[in-house]
Amino acid sequence: MSKLNVDQKTIKELFQDKKADFLIPDYQRPYAWGEAECQTLWDDIFSFAIPDEGRIEFDSNSEYFLGPIVTFRNLNSKLEVIDGQQRLISLSIIISVLRDLEDDPELVENLNDLIVEPGDKLRGIKAEPRLKLRERDTNFFRMYVQEGDLEGLFDLRDNDIESHAQRNIAINTRQVFDELAKMPTQDRRAFASYLVNEVTLVIVTTDDLAGAHRIFDVMNMRGVP
């Protein structure tokens, strides 16, 4: 009998879960969100912002529910993402840009821990991204976004980009960077705090691939409360 686990987590809990190494399998469609979808996510989160004497604060008592993530735990204990890759990639982009713009070393480390699982040189363990994309796009995403070479990403020309997914990653990262870069440091930190501590998702995990697809079909065709 397959096992099913359902748990609600904040972004911080989700990306720092030691049992959650997310993998976008090659049978999934590529990253397809464009500027409009990212802008909708951005606007939804900022709907909880409260202007306060020229600053931005967020209502810490009002969490933003970002929906369910459906995953299948494969034989290598990786969580194959059946539904939710668009949100996971977009959230990773936002956090990576926040890290790039931050000048407080402790906050940089905090944000980096959400993107890359720390390694251990003494134990011979390499630092690894917490989210691995489809094979064609994973090195691109790792190099430019997860490892933080945003300058290199923004310098790319059209013929340097090999797929539509990579183009979306480049465009959306530039859009997020432009939005966050124009914010005062205090407002940007308030946004970062709200994002990682108050934005939540429900992660549905099963060890049965067919079951994971059935759950996805139910949620997308019939809807759930």
Backbone as CSV, one residue per row, in Angstrom:
resi,resn,N_x,N_y,N_z,CA_x,CA_y,CA_z,C_x,C_y,C_z
1,MET,0.850,-1.198,0.000,0.000,0.000,0.000,0.884,1.246,0.000
2,SER,0.539,2.193,-0.845,1.338,3.411,-0.943,1.135,4.296,0.283
3,LYS,2.169,5.061,0.612,2.104,5.981,1.728,1.824,7.388,1.220
4,LEU,0.992,8.111,1.947,0.644,9.478,1.565,0.885,10.387,2.750
5,ASN,1.622,11.449,2.513,1.887,12.416,3.567,1.498,13.806,3.085
6,VAL,0.773,14.535,3.927,0.340,15.887,3.605,0.798,16.809,4.730
7,ASP,1.500,17.871,4.375,2.045,18.745,5.411,2.093,20.171,4.897
8,GLN,1.676,21.120,5.720,1.756,22.522,5.353,3.066,23.097,5.877
9,LYS,3.802,23.793,4.995,5.108,24.311,5.366,5.270,25.749,4.883
10,THR,6.048,26.513,5.617,6.472,27.826,5.121,7.554,27.602,4.061
11,ILE,7.880,28.650,3.323,8.949,28.541,2.328,10.259,28.127,3.002
12,LYS,10.531,28.692,4.155,11.753,28.340,4.873,11.753,26.866,5.256
13,GLU,10.668,26.379,5.788,10.591,24.969,6.184,10.689,24.049,4.980
14,LEU,10.076,24.468,3.885,10.071,23.642,2.681,11.475,23.470,2.121
15,PHE,12.205,24.574,1.986,13.514,24.513,1.349,14.632,24.089,2.292
16,GLN,14.358,24.029,3.589,15.385,23.575,4.517,15.089,22.193,5.078
17,ASP,14.065,21.544,4.554,13.736,20.182,4.968,14.814,19.233,4.458
18,LYS,15.512,18.560,5.363,16.611,17.688,4.964,16.130,16.464,4.189
19,LYS,14.827,16.203,4.228,14.283,15.068,3.478,13.690,15.511,2.145
20,ALA,13.888,16.782,1.784,13.251,17.317,0.585,14.276,17.837,-0.406
21,ASP,14.769,16.937,-1.248,15.586,17.333,-2.389,14.685,17.243,-3.614
22,PHE,14.328,18.392,-4.165,13.327,18.436,-5.230,13.975,18.230,-6.605
23,LEU,13.318,17.417,-7.406,13.792,17.093,-8.744,12.657,17.280,-9.735
24,ILE,12.920,18.062,-10.796,11.956,18.177,-11.883,12.298,17.083,-12.893
25,PRO,11.506,16.027,-12.985,11.851,14.931,-13.893,11.712,15.343,-15.353
26,ASP,12.421,14.635,-16.222,12.433,14.990,-17.639,11.074,14.789,-18.309
27,TYR,10.192,13.986,-17.692,8.873,13.802,-18.317,7.940,14.988,-18.053
28,GLN,8.357,15.924,-17.218,7.540,17.105,-16.978,7.805,18.156,-18.058
29,ARG,6.827,19.024,-18.266,7.026,20.106,-19.220,8.087,21.075,-18.682
30,PRO,8.709,21.852,-19.564,9.728,22.816,-19.119,9.097,23.959,-18.311
31,TYR,9.976,24.771,-17.714,9.528,25.968,-16.998,8.857,26.912,-17.986
32,ALA,7.593,27.211,-17.749,6.794,27.934,-18.740,6.287,29.290,-18.266
33,TRP,6.474,29.610,-16.986,5.960,30.887,-16.511,6.700,32.037,-17.181
34,GLY,5.909,33.044,-17.602,6.474,34.247,-18.168,6.332,35.415,-17.213
35,GLU,6.534,36.597,-17.728,6.477,37.798,-16.896,5.103,37.990,-16.257
36,ALA,4.034,37.653,-16.991,2.681,37.868,-16.463,2.423,37.003,-15.240
37,GLU,2.819,35.731,-15.305,2.592,34.830,-14.168,3.430,35.245,-12.962
38,CYS,4.675,35.632,-13.213,5.522,36.091,-12.109,4.987,37.381,-11.496
39,GLN,4.457,38.249,-12.333,3.886,39.495,-11.833,2.659,39.223,-10.977
40,THR,1.859,38.226,-11.365,0.687,37.853,-10.565,1.115,37.345,-9.196
41,LEU,2.140,36.485,-9.170,2.660,35.993,-7.892,3.152,37.153,-7.046
42,TRP,3.884,38.047,-7.674,4.427,39.225,-6.987,3.304,40.069,-6.394
43,ASP,2.276,40.345,-7.213,1.164,41.185,-6.765,0.394,40.524,-5.628
44,ASP,0.232,39.208,-5.711,-0.491,38.485,-4.658,0.223,38.623,-3.321
45,ILE,1.537,38.446,-3.324,2.300,38.550,-2.080,2.256,39.979,-1.548
46,PHE,2.391,40.946,-2.458,2.408,42.337,-2.018,1.021,42.850,-1.626
47,SER,-0.014,42.052,-1.864,-1.339,42.458,-1.391,-1.401,42.461,0.130
48,PHE,-0.408,41.825,0.777,-0.344,41.806,2.237,0.554,42.913,2.778
49,ALA,1.073,43.737,1.889,1.938,44.835,2.329,1.100,45.972,2.905
50,ILE,1.618,46.589,3.955,0.937,47.699,4.615,1.860,48.919,4.593
51,PRO,1.556,49.938,3.780,2.385,51.153,3.781,2.363,51.804,5.168
52,ASP,3.536,52.182,5.654,3.634,52.760,6.991,4.679,53.866,6.979
53,GLU,4.198,55.120,6.832,5.067,56.292,6.849,6.231,56.147,5.868
54,GLY,5.893,55.804,4.638,6.916,55.714,3.603,7.639,54.391,3.543
55,ARG,7.373,53.498,4.492,8.001,52.183,4.477,6.944,51.137,4.124
56,ILE,7.417,49.915,3.872,6.510,48.802,3.622,6.647,47.790,4.747
57,GLU,5.536,47.434,5.327,5.512,46.365,6.313,4.495,45.328,5.870
58,PHE,4.612,44.133,6.422,3.703,43.056,6.066,2.984,42.570,7.311
59,ASP,1.737,42.184,7.123,0.936,41.675,8.222,1.377,40.253,8.541
60,SER,2.143,40.099,9.595,2.684,38.782,9.951,1.602,37.825,10.443
61,ASN,0.408,38.350,10.688,-0.694,37.488,11.119,-1.524,36.978,9.939
62,SER,-1.155,37.387,8.727,-1.893,36.976,7.529,-0.954,36.220,6.607
63,GLU,-0.976,34.897,6.706,-0.109,34.105,5.844,-0.729,33.987,4.454
64,TYR,0.132,33.865,3.464,-0.312,33.725,2.079,-0.143,32.274,1.669
65,PHE,-1.252,31.608,1.345,-1.223,30.206,0.957,-1.010,30.107,-0.546
66,LEU,0.083,29.471,-0.945,0.487,29.419,-2.341,0.036,28.140,-3.041
67,GLY,-0.774,27.336,-2.348,-1.325,26.153,-2.989,-0.541,24.888,-2.693
68,PRO,-0.954,23.768,-3.308,-0.307,22.480,-3.041,0.833,22.173,-4.012
69,ILE,1.782,21.411,-3.512,2.860,20.840,-4.315,2.693,19.320,-4.233
70,VAL,2.599,18.656,-5.364,2.448,17.202,-5.389,3.775,16.576,-5.783
71,THR,4.271,15.648,-4.962,5.579,15.047,-5.220,5.533,13.528,-5.071
72,PHE,6.464,12.899,-5.735,6.648,11.444,-5.664,8.064,11.166,-5.174
73,ARG,8.190,10.436,-4.060,9.523,10.108,-3.546,10.032,8.864,-4.268
74,ASN,11.073,9.060,-5.078,11.566,7.950,-5.888,12.527,7.057,-5.093
75,LEU,13.108,6.076,-5.767,13.965,5.101,-5.091,15.244,5.718,-4.561
76,ASN,15.617,6.893,-5.084,16.807,7.592,-4.597,16.472,8.621,-3.523
77,SER,15.230,8.570,-3.039,14.728,9.480,-1.994,14.632,10.919,-2.458
78,LYS,14.691,11.151,-3.771,14.457,12.487,-4.307,12.957,12.696,-4.481
79,LEU,12.517,13.930,-4.314,11.103,14.250,-4.500,10.884,14.746,-5.917
80,GLU,10.338,13.875,-6.770,10.006,14.270,-8.131,8.751,15.137,-8.087
81,VAL,8.838,16.321,-8.655,7.738,17.280,-8.591,6.741,16.982,-9.711
82,ILE,5.558,16.548,-9.328,4.486,16.256,-10.281,3.689,17.519,-10.581
83,ASP,3.470,18.326,-9.563,2.771,19.601,-9.735,3.397,20.628,-8.805
84,GLY,3.771,21.776,-9.354,4.323,22.834,-8.517,5.659,23.372,-8.979
85,GLN,6.199,22.835,-10.091,7.530,23.286,-10.490,7.573,24.764,-10.853
86,GLN,6.494,25.303,-11.433,6.504,26.713,-11.826,6.688,27.604,-10.600
87,ARG,5.990,27.253,-9.521,6.105,28.037,-8.284,7.464,27.841,-7.624
88,LEU,7.951,26.599,-7.577,9.233,26.336,-6.922,10.378,27.055,-7.636
89,ILE,10.372,27.023,-8.967,11.427,27.707,-9.711,11.323,29.215,-9.529
90,SER,10.105,29.747,-9.598,9.919,31.197,-9.452,10.310,31.667,-8.056
91,LEU,9.968,30.895,-7.038,10.367,31.240,-5.677,11.885,31.202,-5.530
92,SER,12.522,30.213,-6.152,13.980,30.126,-6.109,14.617,31.344,-6.768
93,ILE,14.022,31.814,-7.861,14.526,33.017,-8.529,14.428,34.219,-7.596
94,ILE,13.278,34.403,-6.960,13.089,35.544,-6.057,14.108,35.510,-4.913
95,ILE,14.271,34.341,-4.299,15.196,34.220,-3.173,16.635,34.463,-3.624
96,SER,16.977,33.974,-4.809,18.331,34.179,-5.333,18.615,35.660,-5.577
97,VAL,17.623,36.388,-6.088,17.804,37.824,-6.309,17.917,38.561,-4.973
98,LEU,17.108,38.191,-4.008,17.206,38.783,-2.672,18.610,38.578,-2.098
99,ARG,19.142,37.389,-2.280,20.509,37.089,-1.812,21.531,37.971,-2.516
100,ASP,21.369,38.153,-3.816,22.321,38.940,-4.606,22.327,40.405,-4.183
101,LEU,21.174,40.931,-3.793,21.060,42.342,-3.444,21.379,42.619,-1.974
102,GLU,21.516,41.584,-1.182,21.730,41.754,0.255,23.212,41.986,0.560
103,ASP,23.489,42.907,1.515,24.873,43.167,1.904,25.177,42.747,3.341
104,ASP,24.174,42.227,4.045,24.396,41.706,5.393,24.842,40.240,5.265
105,PRO,26.091,39.910,5.657,26.602,38.550,5.463,25.728,37.462,6.084
106,GLU,25.140,37.745,7.238,24.302,36.742,7.890,23.029,36.486,7.093
107,LEU,22.416,37.564,6.586,21.215,37.395,5.776,21.534,36.724,4.447
108,VAL,22.691,37.040,3.878,23.117,36.372,2.646,23.203,34.865,2.882
109,GLU,23.799,34.481,4.001,23.928,33.057,4.332,22.563,32.423,4.551
110,ASN,21.664,33.136,5.245,20.316,32.620,5.484,19.585,32.354,4.174
111,LEU,19.679,33.298,3.254,19.007,33.156,1.959,19.665,32.076,1.115
112,ASN,20.986,32.001,1.177,21.698,30.986,0.398,21.321,29.581,0.844
113,ASP,21.094,29.401,2.143,20.717,28.089,2.673,19.379,27.603,2.127
114,LEU,18.551,28.532,1.638,17.269,28.138,1.060,17.430,27.672,-0.385
115,ILE,18.538,28.017,-1.010,18.785,27.696,-2.409,19.740,26.512,-2.550
116,VAL,20.776,26.518,-1.730,21.818,25.495,-1.827,21.986,24.822,-0.469
117,GLU,21.925,23.505,-0.471,22.148,22.761,0.765,23.638,22.787,1.085
118,PRO,24.016,23.273,2.276,25.446,23.417,2.593,26.183,22.086,2.518
119,GLY,27.415,22.148,2.035,28.250,20.956,2.016,29.066,20.845,3.297
120,ASP,29.930,19.868,3.335,30.807,19.646,4.489,32.143,19.141,3.950
121,LYS,33.141,20.029,3.865,34.430,19.653,3.286,35.105,18.534,4.077
122,LEU,34.960,18.564,5.399,35.609,17.534,6.212,35.026,16.151,5.941
123,ARG,33.751,16.110,5.565,33.100,14.827,5.274,33.029,14.549,3.774
124,GLY,33.615,15.447,2.988,33.630,15.236,1.553,32.274,15.395,0.891
125,ILE,31.407,16.208,1.501,30.056,16.409,0.963,30.014,17.756,0.241
126,LYS,29.659,17.736,-1.032,29.586,18.958,-1.817,28.260,19.676,-1.589
127,ALA,28.307,20.992,-1.677,27.071,21.772,-1.617,26.257,21.475,-2.869
128,GLU,24.961,21.246,-2.694,24.091,20.894,-3.805,22.832,21.753,-3.794
129,PRO,22.354,22.145,-4.977,21.093,22.903,-5.034,19.936,22.079,-4.466
130,ARG,19.005,22.764,-3.835,17.857,22.076,-3.255,16.804,21.728,-4.309
131,LEU,16.916,22.353,-5.476,15.984,22.096,-6.571,16.780,21.832,-7.834
132,LYS,16.530,20.687,-8.461,17.215,20.333,-9.699,16.210,20.301,-10.835
133,LEU,16.495,21.060,-11.885,15.582,21.145,-13.020,15.784,19.970,-13.975
134,ARG,14.965,19.978,-15.033,15.130,18.984,-16.085,16.557,19.023,-16.613
135,GLU,17.028,17.892,-17.133,18.437,17.761,-17.495,18.916,18.878,-18.417
136,ARG,18.088,19.259,-19.388,18.522,20.252,-20.361,18.765,21.619,-19.723
137,ASP,18.054,21.928,-18.648,18.101,23.277,-18.074,18.775,23.348,-16.711
138,THR,19.117,22.209,-16.129,19.583,22.220,-14.739,20.915,22.944,-14.569
139,ASN,21.878,22.747,-15.489,23.170,23.425,-15.357,23.042,24.932,-15.552
140,PHE,22.184,25.327,-16.470,21.926,26.751,-16.706,21.367,27.405,-15.446
141,PHE,20.365,26.779,-14.852,19.723,27.330,-13.656,20.699,27.342,-12.489
142,ARG,21.467,26.282,-12.364,22.410,26.201,-11.250,23.485,27.282,-11.366
143,MET,24.059,27.422,-12.553,25.162,28.369,-12.737,24.730,29.813,-12.535
144,TYR,23.636,30.184,-13.181,23.276,31.596,-13.213,22.380,32.039,-12.057
145,VAL,21.502,31.167,-11.589,20.556,31.560,-10.545,20.969,31.013,-9.188
146,GLN,21.073,29.701,-9.058,21.353,29.115,-7.748,22.737,29.452,-7.227
147,GLU,23.729,29.524,-8.113,25.083,29.892,-7.687,25.325,31.395,-7.787
148,GLY,24.346,32.132,-8.299,24.351,33.584,-8.160,25.114,34.386,-9.195
149,ASP,25.289,33.869,-10.402,25.968,34.664,-11.435,24.921,35.460,-12.221
150,LEU,24.250,36.375,-11.534,23.199,37.147,-12.188,23.780,38.098,-13.232
151,GLU,24.956,38.633,-12.967,25.582,39.524,-13.943,25.833,38.787,-15.257
152,GLY,26.333,37.554,-15.133,26.552,36.744,-16.322,25.254,36.423,-17.032
153,LEU,24.204,36.171,-16.277,22.896,35.871,-16.860,22.372,37.050,-17.663
154,PHE,22.509,38.256,-17.096,21.974,39.441,-17.759,22.802,39.831,-18.994
155,ASP,24.018,39.314,-19.084,24.863,39.615,-20.230,24.659,38.642,-21.392
156,LEU,23.875,37.601,-21.185,23.675,36.602,-22.233,22.946,37.204,-23.430
157,ARG,23.318,36.736,-24.610,22.614,37.109,-25.829,21.669,35.977,-26.222
158,ASP,20.819,36.244,-27.188,19.816,35.261,-27.590,20.431,33.930,-27.997
159,ASN,21.548,33.968,-28.714,22.133,32.707,-29.173,22.893,31.966,-28.080
160,ASP,22.977,32.556,-26.880,23.585,31.868,-25.735,22.551,31.028,-24.974
161,ILE,21.290,31.211,-25.290,20.200,30.559,-24.564,19.644,29.422,-25.413
162,GLU,19.612,28.224,-24.841,19.333,27.021,-25.615,17.884,26.567,-25.603
163,SER,17.067,27.075,-24.706,15.697,26.571,-24.621,14.740,27.685,-24.204
164,HIS,13.462,27.434,-24.443,12.428,28.393,-24.042,12.403,28.551,-22.527
165,ALA,12.639,27.445,-21.818,12.659,27.506,-20.349,13.781,28.415,-19.869
166,GLN,14.953,28.302,-20.472,16.073,29.150,-20.081,15.775,30.616,-20.370
167,ARG,15.087,30.863,-21.480,14.709,32.237,-21.800,13.760,32.789,-20.730
168,ASN,12.796,31.967,-20.302,11.874,32.397,-19.246,12.613,32.665,-17.943
169,ILE,13.570,31.816,-17.630,14.369,32.015,-16.412,15.102,33.346,-16.478
170,ALA,15.731,33.631,-17.616,16.489,34.878,-17.773,15.583,36.100,-17.686
171,ILE,14.441,36.054,-18.378,13.518,37.186,-18.392,12.926,37.432,-17.009
172,ASN,12.500,36.363,-16.349,11.860,36.517,-15.039,12.854,36.959,-13.972
173,THR,14.086,36.477,-14.068,15.111,36.905,-13.107,15.393,38.394,-13.264
174,ARG,15.475,38.854,-14.504,15.683,40.287,-14.763,14.522,41.110,-14.224
175,GLN,13.290,40.619,-14.426,12.111,41.336,-13.945,12.120,41.435,-12.415
176,VAL,12.388,40.325,-11.750,12.425,40.312,-10.284,13.548,41.219,-9.780
177,PHE,14.700,41.154,-10.429,15.833,41.991,-10.016,15.463,43.470,-10.103
178,ASP,14.865,43.872,-11.220,14.506,45.277,-11.394,13.513,45.741,-10.326
179,GLU,12.562,44.867,-9.972,11.561,45.226,-8.952,12.204,45.355,-7.573
180,LEU,13.055,44.405,-7.223,13.651,44.408,-5.889,14.757,45.448,-5.743
181,ALA,15.483,45.699,-6.822,16.603,46.638,-6.743,16.150,48.063,-6.467
182,LYS,14.937,48.414,-6.883,14.467,49.781,-6.667,13.834,49.978,-5.283
183,MET,13.733,48.890,-4.514,13.154,48.991,-3.175,14.218,49.395,-2.166
184,PRO,13.869,50.231,-1.188,14.808,50.510,-0.092,15.173,49.216,0.636
185,THR,16.379,49.184,1.176,16.872,47.970,1.836,15.913,47.476,2.912
186,GLN,15.374,48.389,3.714,14.481,47.996,4.800,13.214,47.328,4.266
187,ASP,12.668,47.867,3.178,11.470,47.282,2.588,11.777,45.910,1.986
188,ARG,12.933,45.806,1.345,13.307,44.532,0.732,13.487,43.450,1.791
189,ARG,14.050,43.818,2.919,14.226,42.843,4.000,12.882,42.453,4.622
190,ALA,11.962,43.417,4.710,10.620,43.103,5.213,9.921,42.116,4.282
191,PHE,10.090,42.327,2.978,9.519,41.418,1.993,10.138,40.029,2.117
192,ALA,11.465,39.963,2.251,12.159,38.681,2.373,11.679,37.912,3.598
193,SER,11.525,38.623,4.707,11.075,37.989,5.941,9.666,37.429,5.786
194,TYR,8.786,38.218,5.171,7.420,37.743,4.968,7.402,36.543,4.020
195,LEU,8.175,36.614,2.956,8.193,35.548,1.961,8.585,34.213,2.578
196,VAL,9.660,34.193,3.346,10.170,32.902,3.823,9.454,32.406,5.073
197,ASN,8.842,33.318,5.832,8.232,32.911,7.098,6.710,32.819,7.080
198,GLU,6.055,33.520,6.149,4.596,33.575,6.169,3.932,33.024,4.904
199,VAL,4.670,32.892,3.834,4.115,32.272,2.625,4.202,30.760,2.795
200,THR,3.082,30.075,2.638,3.032,28.644,2.904,2.532,27.853,1.695
201,LEU,2.916,26.583,1.669,2.413,25.642,0.681,2.055,24.350,1.408
202,VAL,1.199,23.579,0.806,0.932,22.230,1.285,1.673,21.272,0.372
203,ILE,2.541,20.461,0.949,3.287,19.497,0.153,2.666,18.114,0.348
204,VAL,2.244,17.532,-0.756,1.638,16.196,-0.769,2.679,15.240,-1.333
205,THR,3.060,14.235,-0.546,4.111,13.309,-0.948,3.608,11.876,-0.897
206,THR,3.897,11.118,-1.942,3.539,9.710,-1.973,4.701,8.923,-2.556
207,ASP,4.760,7.621,-2.254,5.803,6.767,-2.827,5.284,5.992,-4.034
208,ASP,4.118,6.407,-4.542,3.493,5.754,-5.681,3.326,6.780,-6.806
209,LEU,4.062,6.609,-7.911,4.037,7.583,-9.000,2.641,7.709,-9.607
210,ALA,1.979,6.578,-9.835,0.629,6.629,-10.402,-0.320,7.342,-9.452
211,GLY,-0.137,7.104,-8.153,-0.967,7.776,-7.170,-0.753,9.268,-7.160
212,ALA,0.507,9.702,-7.346,0.804,11.127,-7.390,0.107,11.785,-8.573
213,HIS,0.082,11.098,-9.701,-0.598,11.640,-10.876,-2.114,11.691,-10.664
214,ARG,-2.652,10.710,-9.965,-4.099,10.729,-9.674,-4.449,11.915,-8.786
215,ILE,-3.611,12.170,-7.784,-3.840,13.319,-6.900,-3.811,14.609,-7.705
216,PHE,-2.838,14.707,-8.607,-2.731,15.887,-9.460,-3.996,16.059,-10.301
217,ASP,-4.489,14.968,-10.885,-5.689,15.039,-11.725,-6.897,15.491,-10.926
218,VAL,-7.041,14.957,-9.721,-8.181,15.314,-8.874,-8.169,16.810,-8.550
219,MET,-7.002,17.318,-8.163,-6.901,18.719,-7.751,-7.104,19.673,-8.921
220,ASN,-6.708,19.253,-10.107,-6.791,20.154,-11.253,-8.082,20.019,-12.044
221,MET,-8.773,18.873,-11.936,-9.991,18.684,-12.708,-11.258,18.899,-11.874
222,ARG,-11.198,18.504,-10.610,-12.392,18.623,-9.766,-12.280,19.754,-8.752
223,GLY,-11.066,20.067,-8.393,-10.874,21.120,-7.387,-10.990,20.571,-5.981
224,VAL,-10.399,21.267,-5.044,-10.462,20.903,-3.634,-10.761,22.149,-2.834
225,PRO,-11.401,21.986,-1.692,-11.647,23.160,-0.832,-10.335,23.777,-0.373
